[in-house]
Structure formats: C-alpha cells, structure tokens
Amino acid sequence: MAKMGTVWDRTAEFLSDNLPAVVPVALLAFFVPASISGSFQGMRQSAGPGLVLTLSLVQLAFAVLSVWGSVTITAMALDMADGRSAGSIGRARLIPALVVALVLFAAMVLLVLPVPLVLQANGYDMMAIARGENVPSQAMLGGISLYLLALLLLLLWIGARLFVTTPVIVREKRMLSALRQSWKLTRGMTWRIVGVILLFCMVSWVSILAANMVFGSIFALVAGGPADGISLASVLTSIVVAAVQSGFTLLVPAFTAKLYLALTAEAGLREGVLAA
C-alpha cells in the first residue's frame, strides 16, 4: 500500500528540484489572484451593483486561472513536461478540468439545497435570516446543524475518494470518467487520505490566520489607514497572506500527482501479481 510519508518525500523532492519552473506558474495562477482578491472585501463594502458584478467576474476569471495553474503543476509533477511545455498541457486539459469542477460544484449545491428548502417550507425568509432577523427555532437549528455535520463528513469521505481526479484528467486524458477512475484508485486508502486532508486544512488554516493577524496588526500600526475599505495596511496584509496561501495551494496539485503515481504503480503491481 502506498505510504503517505514516501509521497510527501517525493513531493518535496519535486518542488525543490523544479523550483525555477514551478514558481512562475504559482505566482501567476495562485499568488497574483489571491493578493488582488484579498482587497475585494473592502471594495465590496462601498461598491455599487455594477462594481460588485465586475468584482465577481474578476474572481471567476481568477478561479479559472487557478484551475489552469493546478493542471499545469500536476503535469509537471507527473513528469509529463518541463516548465515550458507544461503550460500547453494545462491549456489542453483546462476544459475537462473545469467541466468536472462544475459537476462537483453542482452536486454540492444539490446536497446543501435541502437546508433553504426546509427553512422556506417552515415559513422562514432567507433574506431576513441573513440580516439576523426571523431566526429559526432551536429545534430547527439543531436539525440543520446535524444535517450539515453529516454532510460535511460525507463530503470529506467523497473528497478522499476523488482526491486524484485531476492527475487522472491530465495523464489519462479523461473527463467525467476521471471520477470513476479516482474512486477505483483510492480504494483502501480513504482514511489515510482523509487524515492528510484534515492535517493539511488545519495547518494551512492556522498559518493563514496567523499571517493575517500578525502582519495585519503590524501593518495597521505602521501604515495606519481607515478601518473600512482599502488601505495600505490591508493591501500589504493581503499580499503576505496570499504568499502563505499560495505556498499551500502549490502543495495540493504536486502531492496529488505524486500520490496518483504511487497508486497507479501499486495497481499495476497488483494486476501483474494476479495475472501471474
């Protein structure tokens, strides 16, 4: 069975050996969008409908760029191309990756949809709830909390089974069938992958929160500026947070690619033993 420690070692080796090729992709696809998007929250507070729409479209473009970056890094980690040709693979496999991402997003929306439907069926106004008015009863909140907790655990398990979907899309040139292939490859590895996901989320969340609080406080003291809206302190803070966030974002496609290679090698070895 593939060992997570070995996969981490191969991921670290790949990043250290290919840093000059990886950094430009990470800067373009992860750091720049994250540093700019970090200032959007302050702009939305005083933005009109037109500006809000523009900011939403820009964030959508940034999301597409991030998917391209993940596919490109995946191609490099799979040893399919060097830094120059990996970008073309990223463009070639971008549409399949986006289609799969949209299908998964639609599935998540369908799973969450019962919550607003139940609230509306019981006479609650969603807009009023968002404003802090017409708060649901304790019994209703308890039932919704239990459902969301069960849904979170289900999504975590499904996410582990679909963890290597992107490498499958890139290397095997699949689209929706990549979901089935990832499900097949991760059989028997679900709980190990769940542990990796939880550890990664915890470490990245703490690191990003610490960067935001520490550097945000320092820049606020040094640069000052208004509490609301965009200021020099908020821009500098978003840049630092984006740098930390980009580092963790870069790890995901590299790790999933190396895990995919380990799982496919194990599957090939197992099939060879059975054939013998």
N, C-alpha and C positions, 0 to 999 in steps of 0.2 A: 504494500500500500504506500502511496506517495506520502512522503514526510514533509510536513509544513516547514520544519527547520531547514531542510535542504532547498525547498522552493524559495524561502526568504534569502538564503545564501546566494542562490543563482540570480535572484532579483537584484540584490545589492551588487553582485559582480557585473551584471549587465549595465546598471546605471553608472558605476564607476568607470567601466571600460568605454562607454559610449556617451559620456557626459557632453563633449562638444557637439554631438549631433542631437542629443535629447534636449538640451537647454533652449535652443531657438524655438523648437516646437512648443515646449512648455511655456515660454514667455508669450508667444503669440496666442496660443489656444487657451491657456489657463490663467497666467498672471495678468495680462492686459485686460481681459474681460472682467476678472474678479476685482481688480483695482478700480476700474471705472464703475462697475455695478455697485461697489461699496458706497459710492456717493449718491446713488439714485434715491435712497430712502429720504435723505434730506431734501432733495429736489421735489419729491412727491408731496411733501407737506404743504407746499405753496403752489403746486402745479395745477394748471387748468386741465380740462379734459383732453385737449389736443396734445399737450406735453406728456400727459400720462400715457396716452396711446403711443406716442413716439418712444418713450422710455420702454414700454412693453415690447415694441417691435425690436428695439435695440437689444433687449435682453434675450429675445427669441433668437436673434442672429448670433448672439454670444453663445447660446446653448448649442446651436448648430456647429459653431466653430469649436466648441469644447468636444463635441462628438467626433469631429474630424481629428482633433488632437489625440483623443483616446485611441481611435482606429490607427492613426499613424504610429504612435508609440507601440501599440500592440504588434504592428507589422515589424517594427524594428526588434522588439523583444522576441518575436518568433523566428528571428534570423532570416526573414524573407527579403529584406532590403536594407541598404545603408541609409544614412540620413537624407541623401538627395532623392533617391527613388522611393522612399517610404511615403513621401507626401503624395505621390501619384497613386499609390495603393490606397492611401487614406481617401482621396477623392473618388476612386473607383468603388470603394466599399462604403461610402458615406450614405448613399440612398438606402441600401439594405439595412444598415445600422439604424438609420432614422425610422424606417418602417417598423422594425422590431421594437424600438423605443416607444413609438406611438401606440403600438398594440399593447405593450405592457402598461403604459400610462392609462389607456382606455380601460384595461382590466382593473387597474387600481381604482379608477373613478367609479366603476360599477360596484366594486366591493364597498366603497365608502358611501355610495348613494343611499343605502337604506337609512342612514342617520338623518339627513334632512327630510327624507320622505316620511319617516316616523314622526318627526317633530311637526311637520306641516299637517299630518293626519290628526295629530292631537291638538291642533289649533294654535301652534306656536309660529310666530313670524320670524323668519331667519334674519331679516334686516334689523328687527328690534333686538334680537339676541346679540347680534354683532355690536350694537350700540350699548349693550349692557342692560337692556330693558327686557321685560317679559321673560325673565329667567325661568327655565324649566324646573319642575319639582325635583326633590331629592331622589325620588324613586326613578324618575325618568333619567336623571343624570347618572344614577348608579347603573341602570341598564345599558345606557350608551357607553359608559366607561368600560363595562365588562366586554361589550361587543368590540370596542376599539382595541382593548388589550388582546383579545383573542385574535383579532385581525392583524395586529402587529406581530404576534408570534407566528401566525400563518404566513405573512409576507416575509418574515425573516427566514423561515424554512424554505419557502419557494425561491427567495433570493439566493439562498445557498445552492439550490439545485440548478439555478440558471446562472451561476456565477461565471462560467467560462463561455457565455454566449458570444461575446464579442470576438474572442480568438477563433471560435468556430466560424463566425461570419467572415473573418479576414482570411483564414488559411484554407478553409474548405469551400469558400465561396457560396455559402448558403444564405437563405433569408429567414423565413419563419421556421423552416426545418432545423435551424440552429438551436431553437429552444428545445426541441426533442433530443437533439444530439447532446446538448449540455446536460439535460436531465439524465441521459444514459451514462455519460462520463462521470458524473458526480455521485453515482450510486455508491453507497458505502462510505462516502466522505462528508455527508451532510453536516454532522455535528462538529466535525473539525473545522469546516468552512464557517459554520455559524460562530464558533469561537473566534476565528480570525476576524470576522465581520464585527463582532461586538468589541473586541480588543482595539481594532482599527478605529471604530467610531468613537470609542471612549478617549483614546489617546489624541486623536485629531480634534475632537470637541474641546478637550481641556486645553490643548495647545493654542487653538484659535481663540478661545475665550480669554486665556491668559495674555496673549498678544494684544487682544483688543482692549482689555482692562489696563494692562501695564503701560503700553505705549500710548493708548488713548489718554490716560491720565497725565503722562509726561508731556505729550504734545499739547494738551489743553493748558497745562501750566506755562509752557514755554511760548506757544504761539497764540494762545487765547482764542477769541472768536466767539460768535454767537452760539448759544446752546442749541438752537434750532437752525435747520438749513445747512448749507455748505460753508465750511470754514477751512482754513489752512490746517488746523489740527485734525479735522475729520478726514481730509484728503490724505494727509500723511499717515493717519491711523489705518485707513483703508488700504494703502499701499503695503504697509507692514503685514497686515492681516492677509492680504492677497498673496504675499510671498510665502507665508506659512501654509496657507490653504493650497497653493499651487504645488508645494512640495508633497503634500499628502495626496493630492489629486493625481500627481505623476506616478505615485506608487501603485495605484489601482490597476491601470492597464498593463504595467510591467509585471506585476505579481500575477494577475490573471493569466497572462500569456505563458509565464513560466509554469504555473500550475497546470494549464492546458497541456503543455508539452509533457509534463510528468504523468498526467492522467492518460494521455494517448499512448505514451510509451508503456505504461502499465497495462493498458487494454490490449495493445499489440502483443505484449509478452504473454498475457493470459490466453489470448486466442491462439498463439503459437503452441502453448503447452497443451491446450485442448485438442488442437489439430494433430499434434504428435501422439 
